[in-house]
Amino acid sequence: MSAAEEPLPSNATAGVVRIGDTVRRPAGPWTDAVDALLEHLHAVGFSGAPRPLGRDAQGRQVLEYVPGEVGAASGTYPVADLFAIGRMLAELHEALAGFVPPPGAAWQRLIPPDREELVCHNDVAPWNLIRADRGWVLIDWDAAAPGSRLWDVAYAAQSMAGLHPDRPVAESAARLRAFADGYRLDEASRPALAEMLGRRARAMYELLREGAEQRREPWARIWTEDGPYWRGTADHLAAHTREWEAALR
């Protein structure tokens, strides 16, 4: 490793480093498609994603380094921030609606979505969010793939608002409402979001469980660390669907 390289923390991708005002990430079969997506976001004026800068001599993906505060621990954002993050996600989906993937685009699809309507980030969570001078910026786009707005919102709301069993249901419900209101979720979609929260968390649990059974990294490692959390969270979210529905009305 060059002395100029500063390793950056990453739970799922090894070898991510900073060099000056750039980030270098190992490239995969999906990287060209991700770069096209990020270039589209830059072209349409969406500032909440890093700009792609090509490849370096080692073939690594080169991205703009965005200085700022990396996300707060899951569930600790104040309600005002949840509203603002929800609005940012809505603006992202609006910007992505016009994206046409390049011919033959390959994506790293980790979890099958409920349906496909546009390319989504698929990992909108505190560890991938930076509070920068220009606003909220999402990083780590390796899991971007076709999905649905609601599938993306369900994961983001659970992760950002901290909808877990250790928090009183009434408090979680209010935090969920703030995120959905920030997103400007339409009335017809709100009952569907309430039901989808548990399904989306269960899908994450299944990804880790299957990864552990097949000894696929990093999922096998993350299973040992977070498997019980995702099972408990999925059960909790499914058990309180009526409370989420009531809060979202």
C-alpha positions in Angstrom: 0.0 0.0 0.0 1.3 3.4 -0.9 2.1 5.8 2.0 -0.4 8.2 0.4 -3.2 5.7 0.8 -5.5 6.0 3.9 -7.6 3.0 4.5 -11.3 3.8 4.9 -13.7 1.8 7.0 -16.1 -0.5 5.1 -18.2 -3.3 6.5 -18.7 -5.2 3.2 -15.9 -4.1 0.8 -12.2 -4.6 1.6 -9.5 -2.4 0.1 -11.3 1.0 0.1 -8.8 3.8 0.5 -8.5 7.6 0.3 -5.8 9.3 -1.8 -6.0 13.0 -1.5 -9.4 14.2 -2.6 -10.3 10.9 -4.2 -11.6 7.5 -3.0 -10.3 4.3 -4.6 -12.5 1.2 -4.6 -11.9 -2.3 -6.0 -13.8 -2.6 -9.3 -16.3 -5.3 -10.1 -18.4 -6.4 -13.0 -21.0 -3.8 -11.8 -18.7 -0.8 -11.6 -19.2 0.5 -15.2 -22.9 0.6 -14.6 -22.5 2.3 -11.2 -20.3 4.9 -12.8 -22.9 5.6 -15.5 -25.5 6.0 -12.8 -23.3 8.4 -10.8 -22.5 10.4 -13.9 -26.2 10.7 -14.6 -26.9 12.0 -11.1 -24.2 14.6 -11.5 -25.5 15.6 -15.0 -29.0 16.2 -13.6 -27.8 18.3 -10.7 -28.3 15.8 -7.8 -25.5 16.7 -5.3 -26.1 13.8 -2.9 -23.7 11.3 -4.5 -20.0 11.4 -5.2 -18.8 12.1 -8.8 -17.1 9.2 -10.7 -13.6 10.0 -11.9 -12.7 6.9 -13.9 -10.1 4.3 -13.1 -6.6 4.5 -11.7 -3.5 2.6 -12.9 -4.5 -0.4 -10.7 -7.9 -0.6 -12.3 -9.7 0.7 -9.2 -12.8 2.8 -9.3 -11.9 6.4 -8.6 -14.5 8.6 -6.9 -14.7 12.1 -5.5 -13.9 12.2 -1.8 -16.6 14.0 0.1 -15.5 15.3 3.5 -18.0 15.5 6.3 -19.4 13.6 9.2 -20.2 9.9 8.5 -23.6 8.9 9.6 -24.8 8.8 13.2 -25.4 5.4 14.8 -28.6 3.7 13.6 -31.6 5.2 15.3 -29.9 8.3 16.8 -30.8 10.9 14.2 -33.2 13.5 15.5 -36.7 13.8 13.9 -35.7 16.9 11.9 -32.9 15.0 10.3 -35.1 12.0 9.5 -37.4 14.3 7.7 -34.5 15.8 5.8 -33.0 12.4 4.9 -36.4 11.3 3.7 -36.6 14.3 1.4 -33.1 13.6 0.1 -34.2 10.1 -0.8 -37.2 11.4 -2.6 -35.0 13.7 -4.6 -32.7 10.8 -5.4 -35.5 8.7 -6.7 -36.8 11.6 -8.8 -33.3 12.0 -10.3 -33.0 8.2 -10.9 -36.3 8.0 -12.7 -34.7 9.4 -15.8 -31.7 7.2 -15.8 -31.3 4.7 -18.7 -28.7 2.0 -17.9 -26.1 1.4 -20.6 -26.6 -1.6 -22.8 -25.5 -4.8 -21.1 -25.4 -3.1 -17.7 -24.4 -5.5 -14.9 -25.5 -5.0 -11.3 -24.6 -6.6 -8.0 -28.0 -7.6 -7.0 -27.7 -8.8 -3.4 -31.4 -9.1 -2.4 -34.2 -9.6 -4.9 -36.6 -6.6 -4.8 -40.4 -6.7 -4.6 -40.5 -5.4 -8.2 -38.4 -3.3 -10.6 -39.3 0.3 -11.5 -35.9 2.2 -11.4 -32.3 1.6 -10.3 -32.1 2.2 -6.5 -29.2 2.5 -4.1 -30.4 -0.4 -2.0 -28.3 0.3 1.1 -29.5 3.7 2.3 -28.2 3.5 5.9 -26.3 5.6 8.4 -22.9 4.0 7.5 -23.4 5.1 3.9 -24.5 8.7 4.6 -22.3 11.8 5.0 -23.4 15.1 6.4 -21.3 17.3 4.1 -21.2 21.1 3.5 -23.4 20.6 0.4 -26.0 18.5 2.3 -26.5 14.8 2.7 -24.4 12.6 0.5 -24.8 8.8 -0.1 -21.7 6.7 -0.6 -21.0 3.1 -1.4 -23.1 2.5 -4.5 -21.9 -1.1 -5.2 -25.3 -2.6 -4.4 -27.2 -0.3 -6.7 -29.5 -2.3 -8.9 -33.1 -2.2 -10.3 -35.7 -2.2 -7.6 -38.7 -0.2 -6.3 -39.0 3.1 -4.5 -40.9 1.5 -1.7 -38.4 -1.3 -1.2 -35.6 1.3 -0.9 -37.7 3.5 1.4 -38.6 0.5 3.7 -34.9 -0.3 4.3 -33.9 3.3 4.6 -36.7 4.1 7.1 -35.8 1.1 9.3 -32.1 1.9 9.3 -32.2 5.6 9.7 -35.1 5.8 12.2 -33.8 2.8 14.2 -37.1 0.8 14.2 -35.8 -1.9 16.5 -37.3 -3.9 19.5 -35.4 -1.9 22.1 -37.2 1.3 21.2 -40.8 2.0 22.4 -43.2 1.3 19.5 -44.9 4.7 19.9 -41.5 6.5 19.6 -40.5 4.4 16.6 -43.9 5.1 14.9 -43.3 8.9 15.2 -39.9 8.5 13.8 -41.2 6.5 10.9 -43.8 9.1 10.2 -41.2 11.8 10.1 -39.2 9.9 7.5 -42.2 9.1 5.3 -43.4 12.7 5.5 -40.0 14.0 4.5 -40.2 11.6 1.5 -43.7 12.9 0.7 -45.0 9.4 0.5 -48.4 9.4 -1.1 -51.4 8.2 0.9 -52.0 5.1 -1.2 -48.4 3.8 -0.6 -48.4 4.3 3.2 -50.2 1.0 4.2 -47.9 -0.8 1.8 -44.8 0.7 3.5 -46.1 -0.4 6.9 -46.4 -4.0 5.6 -43.1 -3.9 3.7 -41.0 -3.0 6.7 -40.9 -6.5 8.1 -40.5 -8.1 4.7 -37.5 -5.9 3.8 -35.8 -6.7 7.2 -36.5 -10.4 6.7 -34.9 -10.2 3.3 -31.7 -8.8 4.9 -31.8 -11.6 7.5 -32.1 -14.2 4.7 -29.1 -12.7 2.8 -26.9 -13.2 5.9 -28.3 -16.6 6.7 -27.7 -17.9 3.2 -24.3 -16.3 3.1 -23.3 -18.1 6.3 -24.6 -21.4 5.1 -22.6 -21.0 1.8 -19.6 -19.5 3.6 -19.7 -16.4 1.4 -17.9 -13.4 2.7 -18.5 -10.8 3.9 -22.0 -12.1 4.7 -20.9 -15.1 6.8 -18.9 -12.7 9.0 -21.8 -10.2 9.2 -24.1 -13.1 10.1 -22.2 -13.9 13.2 -22.2 -10.2 14.2 -25.7 -9.1 13.2 -27.8 -12.2 12.3 -29.8 -12.1 15.6 -30.4 -8.4 15.3 -32.0 -8.7 11.8 -34.2 -11.7 12.9 -35.4 -9.8 15.9 -36.0 -6.6 14.0 -37.9 -8.4 11.2 -40.1 -10.1 13.8 -40.7 -6.9 15.6 -41.6 -4.9 12.5 -44.0 -7.6 11.3 -45.7 -7.8 14.7 -46.4 -4.1 14.8 -47.7 -3.5 11.2 -51.0 -2.0 12.6 -49.1 0.5 14.7 -47.0 1.6 11.6 -50.2 1.9 9.5 -51.8 4.1 12.2 -48.8 6.3 12.5 -48.6 6.8 8.7 -52.2 7.8 8.2 
